[in-house]
Amino acid sequence: MIPIETKMSTIDMRTGEETVGTTTMLMMPAAPGKCEMCGSEHGPELPHNAQSLFYAVRFNQLHGRAPTWLDALEHCTPEMRDLWIAALIDRGVNVHAGEVNPS
C-alpha cells in the first residue's frame, strides 16, 4: 500500500466550526508488470501515461500539483520528447500550457 497524506476539513455540525487537519489515504500499488509511477504498461524509454488517474494521484502526492505531459516526458530522451510533443500538438493538446487532454 502507498500512503498518501492529504488535507482534511471537519465541520462541527452543531457550531459550524471548521477544523483543518490531515489524514492518510492508502493507494494500492500498480499491478504487477505495470509502471510503478503511472500504473500503465509502457517501455522505460516511453513517457508515463499523463491521462492516468493513478499517475495523477501518485504525482500529486510527490509534487503537490497535477502532472502535465511535460512531467510525464521528463525521463525521456530529447528525441522521444520532441516526437511525443509534436504528436500531442497534432492531436489538439496544448502541451506547453500544461494540458493533458485535447481542447
Stockholm file with secondary structure:
# STOCKHOLM 1.0

chainA/1-103         MIPIETKMSTIDMRTGEETVGTTTMLMMPAAPGKCEMCGSEHGPELPHNAQSLFYAVRFNQLHGRAPTWLDALEHCTPEMRDLWIAALIDRGVNVHAGEVNPS
#=GR chainA/1-103 SS CEEEEEEEEEECTTTCCEEEEEEEEEECCCCTTSCTTTSSCCCTTSCCCTTCHHHHHHHHHHHSSCCCHHHHTTTSCHHHHHHHHHHHHHTTCCGGGTCSSCC
#=GC SS_cons         CEEEEEEEEEECTTTCCEEEEEEEEEECCCCTTSCTTTSSCCCTTSCCCTTCHHHHHHHHHHHSSCCCHHHHTTTSCHHHHHHHHHHHHHTTCCGGGTCSSCC
//
